[in-house]
């Protein structure tokens, strides 16, 4: 009895499942048939409309669009990859400090025009957005002469000279020995490193004199003679460092203040040079401001800004050429589509008369243009990736510290161009089909 009940239950359950499947099959059967008819009609419409397609015209559009988009994407990506070489903090052109002077003209020299910076000049510089801090070079207002000698080596040099000072935060050596004590009669001095190079590879080389290292120079004491205000005093000078940034004979600010007050009490020390700490030496606004004010920089320290400007100019020109080629390719495509529509006008009118909607008739042409644009986008990104590998290898050989980014700039620009061109193509084809339909109606 139990076996009979189980059999009946199983049979009934299987019957219900089969019935349910049949009901679902019968319910969706009209929809499936409609989809098959639609697909078949779409295939027939495409077969009908693809006649008169010019492979040469489409190939011309494809190649022109590919070339134009590749130039645009490669220009944007190259600029993104190369610009850190000129502008980042650890770049080879990094110069956080700029030394500014006023231009000295021939007419100004004869007219006795001053080339010092006034308080108004310094205040105006402080207000500029590229300025972080400013320090003034304070010149000595008294006469200075120095003698340097080593009797054992047969070396003795004597010359008139000058002193300058800047605030301690602008000095590029350790400051543990950078202080003046009047009781010791010893002056710490910093000289430019290129002065030592001039002696070793110029003067000493020509006179067959021994060359001096930086360590040996720090052991040599100079005899400093200062004259002014009716006073003559002799001090010892110790070279405590060599500067790559400051091209002057530097003494501590505290000594310069004391010496000017004692040897030239009535003289006002007006700075002829300023040292400026800037946010970014490659900022093009610095070069523009300096040119407007008639200022100059030492050692071409604005070359990074000029190089960055020319890099942007060249990239802009290349971008313009690429966009121009892309616009021409877009024009070629639309001309090809319009010629194709013109040749198929009779067929399009017939399809519209038998009930096809304008959107349905325009769909094959829209898919054709979008498909071509997708292929162009993918190939352009692939070519940019391939070419980028070549120039990145060369750049990294020169600048190993440079960190390379991703292709997101080129990909983003490519997607943007693809969307813009595709939307314009779709709307233009749709407008053309609607004009045929309206005219026929």
SVG drawing of the C-alpha trace seen along z (x, -y; Angstrom):
<svg xmlns="http://www.w3.org/2000/svg" viewBox="-2 -110 110 112">
<polyline fill="none" stroke="black" stroke-width="0.4" points="0.0,0.0 2.8,-2.4 4.6,-1.6 1.5,-2.4 1.1,-5.8 4.7,-6.7 4.4,-5.7 1.2,-7.8 2.8,-10.8 5.9,-10.6 3.9,-10.2 1.7,-13.2 4.8,-15.3 6.4,-14.5 3.2,-15.3 2.9,-18.7 6.5,-19.5 5.9,-18.5 2.7,-20.5 4.4,-23.6 7.2,-23.4 4.6,-23.1 2.7,-26.1 5.9,-28.2 6.9,-27.0 3.5,-28.0 3.6,-31.3 7.0,-32.4 6.6,-30.9 5.2,-34.1 8.0,-36.2 10.6,-33.7 9.0,-33.8 9.0,-37.6 12.7,-37.7 13.6,-35.3 11.6,-37.4 13.2,-40.6 16.7,-39.1 15.9,-37.8 14.5,-41.1 17.5,-42.9 19.8,-40.6 17.8,-41.2 17.8,-45.0 21.6,-44.9 22.1,-42.8 20.0,-45.2 21.6,-48.4 25.2,-47.2 25.3,-47.4 27.2,-50.3 29.5,-50.4 32.9,-51.7 35.7,-49.7 38.2,-52.3 36.4,-55.2 35.9,-53.4 39.6,-52.3 40.6,-55.9 38.5,-57.0 39.8,-54.2 43.5,-54.9 43.1,-58.7 41.2,-58.4 43.7,-55.8 46.6,-58.1 44.9,-61.2 43.8,-59.6 47.2,-57.9 48.9,-61.3 46.5,-62.9 46.8,-60.1 50.6,-59.8 51.1,-63.5 49.0,-63.6 50.7,-60.5 54.2,-61.8 53.6,-65.1 52.3,-63.3 55.3,-61.0 58.0,-63.7 56.8,-66.7 57.9,-65.3 61.5,-65.5 61.2,-69.3 58.9,-70.1 59.0,-67.5 60.9,-68.2 63.6,-65.5 64.0,-66.4 67.4,-67.2 66.3,-70.9 65.1,-71.4 66.3,-74.8 64.3,-75.9 66.3,-79.1 66.6,-81.8 69.2,-84.6 67.8,-87.7 69.6,-90.8 68.6,-93.9 69.8,-94.2 72.7,-96.5 72.4,-98.5 75.0,-100.6 72.8,-103.7 72.1,-103.0 75.8,-102.7 76.7,-106.1 73.7,-107.7 74.6,-106.3 71.4,-104.4 71.3,-102.3 70.9,-98.5 70.0,-97.9 66.6,-96.6 64.4,-99.0 62.0,-98.1 59.1,-98.5 60.7,-96.0 61.2,-93.4 57.6,-94.0 56.2,-93.4 58.2,-90.2 56.9,-88.9 53.4,-89.3 53.9,-87.1 52.2,-83.7 55.5,-81.9 57.5,-83.3 57.9,-81.5 60.6,-83.5 63.1,-86.2 66.6,-87.0 68.8,-90.0 72.5,-89.9 74.0,-92.4 77.2,-93.8 80.2,-95.0 80.5,-98.8 84.2,-98.8 87.4,-97.8 88.6,-94.2 91.8,-92.6 92.9,-89.0 96.1,-87.1 96.3,-83.3 99.6,-81.5 101.4,-78.2 105.1,-78.8 105.9,-75.1 104.3,-74.8 105.6,-78.2 102.1,-79.6 101.2,-83.1 98.2,-85.0 97.0,-88.4 94.1,-90.4 91.4,-93.0 88.1,-91.4 84.6,-91.9 82.1,-90.2 78.4,-89.5 76.0,-87.8 72.5,-86.2 70.2,-85.0 71.3,-81.6 68.3,-79.7 69.6,-80.3 73.1,-78.8 73.6,-75.4 76.1,-74.0 75.9,-72.7 75.6,-75.6 77.5,-74.2 80.6,-76.3 78.6,-79.2 78.7,-81.7 80.9,-84.8 82.6,-85.4 84.2,-88.8 86.5,-87.7 88.2,-85.1 88.9,-87.5 88.0,-84.7 85.6,-85.0 84.0,-81.9 83.9,-82.1 82.1,-80.2 83.5,-80.4 82.0,-79.1 83.1,-75.6 84.0,-76.9 86.6,-79.2 88.5,-76.2 88.1,-74.6 89.4,-77.7 92.5,-77.6 93.2,-73.9 92.5,-73.5 93.5,-77.0 96.0,-79.0 97.8,-76.0 97.9,-74.1 99.6,-76.9 102.1,-77.7 102.9,-74.1 101.6,-74.7 100.2,-72.0 96.4,-71.4 94.3,-71.9 91.5,-69.7 88.4,-71.0 89.7,-69.3 93.1,-71.0 91.5,-74.4 89.5,-74.1 92.9,-73.9 94.2,-77.1 93.7,-80.4 93.4,-83.7 94.7,-87.0 91.7,-89.4 92.4,-93.2 89.4,-95.5 89.6,-99.3 86.9,-101.9 85.8,-104.7 89.4,-105.5 90.0,-101.9 92.2,-99.2 91.9,-95.7 93.2,-92.3 91.2,-89.1 91.7,-85.5 89.4,-83.8 88.5,-80.1 87.0,-78.5 84.2,-76.4 82.5,-75.2 82.0,-75.5 78.7,-76.5 77.2,-75.4 74.3,-77.8 75.8,-81.1 78.4,-82.6 79.9,-85.0 82.4,-85.2 80.0,-84.7 80.3,-85.6 77.7,-85.2 74.9,-87.8 75.7,-88.6 79.3,-89.5 78.2,-91.6 75.9,-93.6 78.5,-94.2 81.2,-95.1 79.1,-97.6 78.1,-99.3 81.7,-99.6 83.6,-100.2 80.9,-102.1 78.4,-103.4 76.7,-106.0 76.4,-103.9 73.2,-102.1 73.7,-98.6 71.3,-98.3 71.1,-94.9 71.9,-94.4 71.0,-90.8 68.1,-88.8 67.8,-85.1 64.2,-83.9 62.8,-80.6 60.1,-79.6 57.4,-76.9 58.3,-75.7 61.2,-77.1 59.6,-75.8 56.6,-78.1 56.3,-80.1 54.9,-83.1 58.4,-83.6 60.0,-84.2 57.1,-86.5 57.4,-88.6 61.2,-88.8 61.0,-89.9 58.4,-92.5 60.5,-94.0 63.8,-93.8 65.3,-91.2 67.9,-88.5 68.8,-85.3 72.3,-83.8 73.3,-80.6 70.2,-80.5 68.0,-79.2 64.8,-79.9 65.8,-77.4 63.5,-74.8 60.6,-77.2 61.6,-78.0 62.0,-74.4 58.7,-73.5 57.1,-76.3 58.6,-75.1 57.6,-71.5 54.0,-72.6 54.2,-74.6 55.5,-71.6 52.9,-69.2 50.2,-71.8 51.2,-71.9 51.3,-68.2 48.0,-67.9 46.5,-70.4 47.9,-68.4 46.4,-65.2 43.0,-66.8 43.0,-68.3 43.7,-64.9 40.9,-63.4 38.5,-66.1 39.4,-65.4 38.9,-61.7 35.5,-62.4 34.6,-64.5 35.7,-61.6 33.5,-59.2 30.4,-61.4 31.0,-62.1 31.1,-58.3 28.0,-57.7 26.1,-60.5 27.1,-59.1 26.0,-55.7 22.7,-57.0 22.3,-58.9 22.9,-55.8 20.4,-53.8 17.7,-56.5 15.2,-54.5 15.7,-51.4 15.5,-53.5 12.2,-55.1 10.8,-51.7 11.7,-50.4 10.1,-53.4 6.9,-53.0 6.5,-49.3 6.6,-50.2 10.2,-50.4 10.9,-53.2 13.6,-55.8 15.6,-54.6 15.5,-51.0 16.7,-52.0 19.5,-54.2 20.7,-51.5 23.0,-49.5 24.8,-52.7 25.2,-53.8 26.5,-50.4 29.0,-50.6 30.4,-53.9 30.5,-53.0 32.2,-49.7 34.9,-51.4 35.4,-53.9 35.8,-51.1 38.5,-49.3 40.3,-52.7 40.2,-53.3 41.6,-49.8 44.4,-50.0 45.3,-53.5 45.8,-52.6 47.8,-49.5 50.1,-51.6 50.6,-54.2 51.4,-51.4 54.0,-50.0 55.6,-53.4 55.6,-54.4 57.8,-51.5 60.5,-52.8 60.7,-56.4 60.3,-55.3 63.4,-53.1 65.5,-56.1 64.1,-58.4 64.8,-56.0 68.4,-55.5 68.9,-59.2 66.7,-59.7 66.6,-56.4 64.7,-58.0 61.8,-59.0 58.6,-57.1 56.5,-56.2 52.7,-56.3 50.0,-54.4 48.2,-54.8 45.1,-56.3 45.6,-59.7 45.7,-58.2 42.8,-55.8 40.7,-58.6 41.4,-60.9 40.7,-58.1 37.4,-57.2 36.4,-60.9 37.2,-61.3 35.4,-58.0 32.2,-59.1 32.3,-62.6 32.8,-61.3 30.4,-58.4 27.6,-60.6 28.0,-63.1 28.0,-60.2 24.9,-58.7 23.0,-62.0 24.1,-62.9 23.0,-59.6 19.7,-59.8 19.1,-63.3 19.7,-62.3 17.3,-59.3 14.7,-61.5 15.0,-64.0 14.5,-61.3 11.4,-60.0 10.0,-63.5 10.6,-64.3 8.9,-61.1 5.9,-61.7"/>
</svg>
